[in-house]
């Protein structure tokens, strides 16, 4: 029943919200965010606890302000995502202003493939749509296989409609396909700031240990592709901002595991820089640090 309800609500969002005038959608998103924030549910409390690690000197009042702004940012992501399929080419092209773009364009021009690795900051779907429209470059990404299957199918159809090739996270074939795309000089985009699996790489993140996926670093080593961290943020304007950080280099010495550890830590450091600058735009409403996980999640 909960799965069917989730599917129905997402379907309602994509069918209804995209038809609203933009100012109305913005106000609706803020109203929903404020209502959820006032209820102080598990997601809001977890967001606040995560933000306490990011801004350790913040008192209760400041954390409350940050979590409220964080929920507004999170709902902005959803409202924009529901509306993206109805946005004009011009609206998408004008909706994002990245700095450091030359790292990406130079990497693509070199023909060796590029991996963009992002945390859950801002609106990564908008950034992806901007890349396909402004640069004319399709890319491949990976999506968690959601339940029910119809909800996963909605997300796949939505992202494919924005110009992305979407692979399921489970099933075992995603890594090989990503490697083939990179060896052909293609672009791969991966959200990479949370991995609770046994294959996750332990990193120091805001002073404590968390796990992040090994995939971006291993792909870069195996294919020779350029690995670029990307951070995104919102401001008071309708235009999202972003930064393509300098490449994460493959260490010249060490085992594959040692290289993967160093490269994943470098990604974590770049993510931390962007999150520290714009903590309210980090949409992490789940447990992340190992110290915060329940015992059953660590097994």
N, C-alpha and C positions, 0 to 999 in steps of 0.2 A: 504493500500500500504506500509506504514512504517513497519507494523508488518511482512508482507511477505518479505520485504527487509531484516529486521533483521534476520528472520529465514534463508534466503538464505545465508547471510554473515556468520552466525555461522556455517551453514552446510559446506560452503566453507572452513572455518577455520579448522574444524575437518577432512575434507577429504583431504585438501592440505597441511596445515602447518605440520601435523604429518609426512609427507613424506620427509620433508626437513632435510638435515644434521643439527645437533644441532648448530654448529657455524653460519650457514646461518639463522636459526630461531632466534638466539639471536640478530644478526645484524638487521634482519628485524623488530623485536620487538622494538629495540632501535630507529630505523629510524622512525617508526610509532609514537612512543612516542614523539620524538623530534618534529615531524611535528605537532602533535596535540597540544603540549605544546606551540609552537610558535604562533599558531592561537588564543590562549587566549580565548577559548570558555568558556561556563558556567561551565562545569565540572572542568576545570583547575582553574578558578577563585574561585570556591567553595572550591576546595582542598586547595588552597593557603590561603583562609580565615580560614579554619579549622586548618591548620598548624600554623596560627598566634596565635591561642589560645594555641596550644601545646607548641610552642616556642615563648613566649610573648616578649622576648627581641630581637628577630630577626628583622633586618631591611629589607627594600625592596629587597636588593641584596641577602641576605641570604634566604629570603622566595622564591625568584625566583629559587635559586639553589635547595632548598628543593622540590619545586613543580616539577621542571624538573626531579629530581631524583625520586620523587613520581610517575610520569607518566611512567618512565622507569621501576620502580618496578611493577606498575599495568600491563603494557604490558608483563613483564616477567611472571606474574601470568597467563595471557591469553595464551601466547605462550607455556608455560609448560602444561597448562591444555589441549590445543588442541593436544599436543603431548603425554600426559600421556597414552592414550590407546595403543600407539605403543611402549612404553618403556618396556624394558625387566624387569624381576623380579629383576635382579641384579641392574639395573639402578635405580629402585624405592627404593630398599633397601639401596643403597649407596647415595641416593639423599637427605637424611634428617638425622640430628644429634640432637636429643633432649637431654636436661639435665633434671634431676628430674623425670626420667621415672619411678622410683620406686614408686612414688605416684600412678601412674596408675596401674602398675602391682600388687602392694600390694592390691589396692582396688579391682581389679578383682579377685584376689586370695581369698579375704574375702567373695566373693559370694553375696554381697549385691547390686551390680550394681554400675556403675560409669557414671557420667555426665561430659563431657568435654565441657566447655564454652569458646568460642574464639571470639576475635574481628576480624574485617576485616584486618588482618595483614598477610603479606606473602602469602603463597599458602596453604590454608586449605585443598584443594582437595589432594595435594601431601601428606600432613600430614596424611590424612585419608587413602590414598592408602598404605602408609608406615605401618600404624597400621594393616591393614588387611593382608599385606604381612609378615612383620617382627614378629608381635605378633600372627598372625593367628587368629585374633579376628574380627569377623564381627561387624558392628554397625549400628545403626538407626539414621537417620537425617531427617530434615524437609527442604523442598524447597518451595520458593514462587511460586505460580501458575502463570507462565508468559503467556503473549499473543504474538502471537497466540498459540493455544494449541500444535501445532506441535513443537514450540520452547521449551515449557515446556517438551514435550516428549523427545526431544533431550537431555536435561539436565538430566532427570531421567535415560534414557538409558546409558548416559555417566557415571553417578555416580554409577549406579547399576553394570556397567562393571568393576568398581574399587572395588567392594565388599561391597557397601553400600546398606542398605535398605532405600528408600527415600519415605517420606510421604508428601502429599500436606499440605501447611500451612493453607489453608482454608478448610472448610468442617466439622470441629468440632470433628473429630475422632482422630486427631493426638495425642492429649494429653493422651487419654486413652491408645492408642497403646504404646506410649513411657513409660507410667507407667508400663504397663504389661511387657515390655522388661526389665525394671530395676528390677522389683520384681523377675524376673527369673534370675537375676544376670548378665544381659547384659550391653552393652555399648551404650550410647547415646551421640552424638556430635551435638552441637548447636552453630551457630554464633549468638552472643548475645550482640552486642554493639549499636544497634539502634532499637527503637520501638516507632513509632509515634502514636500508637493506644491509645484509652482511657484506656486500661488495663496496659499500660507501667508504670514502677515504676520510679519516679523522683529520680535522683541521682546528687550529685555534681561531676562534671567531668571537670578537668582543670579549676576550679574556678567558673564554672557557672552550671546552671541546664540543664540536658538532661534527656531523658527517655530511659530506657533499659527494655527488656522483663522480666516479672515476672516468666516465665516458668521454668528456671533452678532452682530457689530457691524453688518454689512450688513443683516441682518434687522431689527434695531432701527431703523436709519435709514429703511428703506423702508416699514416698517409702523407705526412709532410705538409699538411694543411696548416694555415695560420690560425692561431687561437687568440681571439679578441674578447675581452670582457666588455660588457655594455651595461651602463646604468641609466635609468630613466627617472623622470620626476615631473610633477605637475607644479604650476604656479597659479597665480590669480587669473591667468588668461586661458582661453580655450585651446591654446597651443601647447602640446606636451614638449618638454625639453629632454635632451639625452646627451650622453657622451660615449663615444667609442674609445676605449682606453688603448694604450699601446699594447703590442703583442706580448703574450706570455711565451717566453722562449723555452725550447726543449733543452734541458741541461746536457752538457757535452759528455758527462760521465755519470756512472751509477747504473743500477739495475732498473728494469722497467718500473718496478714498484717504487723505487726511490725517486725516479723521475716523475712518476705520476703523483706522488705525495707532494713534491716541491711545486709542481705546476698547479695542483689543486689548491694548495695553500696560497699561491699567487693569485688565483681567481678569487679565493675567499677574501684576501686583502683588498682587491679592487672592489668587490661587492661591499665590503665593510666601509670603504671610503664613500661610496655613493649613498649607502644607507645612513651613515652618520650625518651626511649633509642634508638628507631629506628623509628623516625617520618616519614621518607621517605617511609617506608614500610606499612603505614596505608592507605588503599585504600578507603578513605571516601570522595567521590566526590558528596555527597548529604548534605543537611542541617541536622544538628543533634541537636544543642542546641536550647532550646525553644525560646530564644531571637532572633534567626535567622529565625524562622519559619514565614511564611506569615500568616496573620490572618485566612485565610480560612483553613489552616492546623491545627490550634489550636482548631477548633470547633469540 
